[in-house]
Amino acid sequence: MIVMDLRIEKVVVNCGAGESGEKLQKAKKMVEMITGRKACLTKARKREPTFKIKKGEPIGVKVTLRKKDAEEFLKRAFAAVDNKINGSSFDKFGNFSFGIKEYIYLPNTKYDPSIGLLGFDVCVSFSRPGFRVKYRRRKKSKIPLKHYPTKEECINFLKEKFGVTVIE
């Protein structure tokens, strides 16, 4: 393995319900159904009186997938968007996000009448071997900029591994 190899660090599947209660429970059930993992709740960071949201109120759910689970889910998610991603979805380090309007677009997913039709976001982060140095507890160190992945490298990685076309 070469040190400059690129890999998918994590895939975060996020669904914002906008309110707690029945809508949030449906979103949690949907995310757990499509990922096969237990979802955790995300809370509001600040008060937003126009939408009647209080600080600390649960308003969304998310699941983080890593390694093989992340790759398998990404294949299904790319199939749901016809293997096309907008170029403006990428940041300068190659991380990208895209949305899926309804969960039934995923292959091998059936409509559940108790959930209804909900959409969700998929956020993908890339890294290289050696990034653990940045997050470890003991003797943390900075990562040099040349070690970070670039947008072009990540686009080429997606084309080779998943057959994705990037629309500029």
C-alpha positions in Angstrom: 0.0 0.0 0.0 1.4 3.4 -1.0 1.1 6.2 1.6 -0.6 8.5 -0.9 -3.5 6.0 -1.6 -6.9 7.6 -1.4 -9.7 6.0 0.6 -13.2 6.7 1.7 -13.0 7.8 5.3 -16.8 7.8 6.0 -20.2 8.2 4.5 -22.8 10.1 6.6 -26.5 9.5 5.7 -28.6 12.4 7.1 -32.3 13.2 7.1 -33.6 16.4 8.6 -37.2 16.2 9.8 -37.3 19.8 11.0 -39.3 18.9 14.1 -39.5 16.3 16.8 -42.4 13.9 17.1 -44.0 11.6 14.5 -42.1 13.1 11.5 -38.7 12.5 13.3 -39.7 8.9 14.1 -40.5 8.2 10.5 -37.2 9.7 9.4 -35.3 7.5 11.9 -37.1 4.4 10.8 -36.3 5.2 7.1 -32.6 5.9 7.7 -32.3 2.7 9.8 -34.1 0.7 7.0 -31.9 1.9 4.1 -28.6 1.6 6.0 -29.2 -1.4 8.3 -27.7 0.6 11.2 -29.1 2.3 14.3 -29.6 6.0 13.7 -28.7 8.7 16.2 -30.6 12.0 16.7 -29.2 15.4 15.8 -30.3 18.4 17.8 -30.9 22.0 16.9 -27.8 24.2 17.5 -29.8 27.4 18.1 -33.3 28.7 18.6 -35.3 29.5 15.4 -38.6 31.1 16.4 -40.0 31.4 12.8 -39.9 27.6 12.5 -40.8 27.0 16.2 -37.5 25.2 16.9 -35.9 25.4 20.3 -32.2 25.0 21.1 -31.4 21.3 21.9 -34.6 19.9 20.4 -34.1 16.8 18.2 -34.8 17.7 14.6 -32.9 15.1 12.5 -31.2 11.7 12.3 -27.9 10.5 10.9 -25.9 7.3 10.4 -22.2 7.1 9.8 -20.9 4.2 7.6 -17.3 3.2 7.2 -15.2 0.7 5.2 -17.2 -2.0 3.3 -20.6 -0.8 4.5 -19.8 2.7 3.2 -18.8 1.4 -0.3 -21.8 -0.8 -0.6 -24.2 2.0 0.4 -22.4 4.4 -2.0 -22.9 2.0 -5.0 -26.7 2.0 -4.2 -26.8 5.7 -3.7 -25.0 6.4 -7.0 -27.4 4.1 -8.8 -30.3 6.2 -7.4 -28.9 9.4 -9.0 -27.9 7.6 -12.3 -24.2 7.7 -11.5 -24.0 11.5 -12.0 -22.8 14.1 -9.6 -22.6 17.9 -10.0 -19.1 19.3 -9.9 -20.1 22.1 -7.5 -20.9 19.4 -4.9 -17.2 19.0 -4.2 -15.0 21.1 -1.9 -11.3 21.7 -2.4 -10.3 18.6 -0.4 -12.6 16.3 -2.6 -15.3 15.8 0.0 -18.8 15.9 -1.6 -22.5 15.7 -0.8 -25.6 15.0 -2.8 -29.2 14.5 -2.0 -31.8 11.8 -3.0 -35.3 13.1 -3.2 -37.1 9.9 -2.2 -35.7 6.8 -0.5 -37.6 4.5 -2.9 -35.1 5.5 -5.7 -32.5 3.3 -4.0 -32.2 -0.1 -5.7 -33.8 -3.0 -3.7 -35.8 -0.6 -1.5 -39.6 -1.0 -1.2 -42.1 1.7 -0.3 -43.2 1.5 3.3 -46.7 3.2 3.9 -45.9 3.8 7.5 -43.0 6.1 6.6 -44.3 7.9 3.5 -41.9 9.5 1.0 -38.8 11.1 2.6 -35.5 12.2 1.1 -32.1 12.3 2.6 -28.5 13.6 2.1 -25.3 11.6 1.6 -22.0 13.2 2.6 -18.7 11.5 1.7 -15.3 12.3 3.2 -12.0 11.2 1.8 -8.6 10.7 3.5 -5.2 9.1 3.1 -3.4 6.6 5.4 -1.7 8.7 8.1 -4.6 11.0 8.9 -5.0 9.3 12.3 -2.1 11.5 13.5 -4.5 14.5 13.4 -7.1 12.8 15.7 -5.2 10.5 18.1 -5.2 11.3 21.8 -1.5 11.3 22.4 1.1 13.3 20.5 -1.3 14.9 18.0 0.3 16.5 15.0 -0.7 18.6 12.0 -1.1 17.1 8.5 0.8 18.9 5.7 -1.4 20.4 3.0 0.2 18.3 0.3 -1.0 15.1 2.1 -4.7 16.2 1.8 -6.6 14.8 -1.2 -7.5 17.2 -4.0 -10.8 17.6 -5.8 -9.3 16.2 -9.0 -7.9 13.1 -7.3 -11.2 12.3 -5.7 -13.1 12.8 -9.0 -10.7 10.3 -10.7 -11.1 7.9 -7.8 -14.9 8.0 -8.1 -14.7 7.5 -11.9 -12.4 4.4 -11.6 -14.0 2.7 -8.6 -17.7 3.5 -9.0 -18.1 4.6 -12.7 -19.5 8.0 -11.7 -19.6 10.9 -14.2 -19.1 14.4 -12.8 -21.1 17.2 -14.5 -19.3 20.5 -14.5 
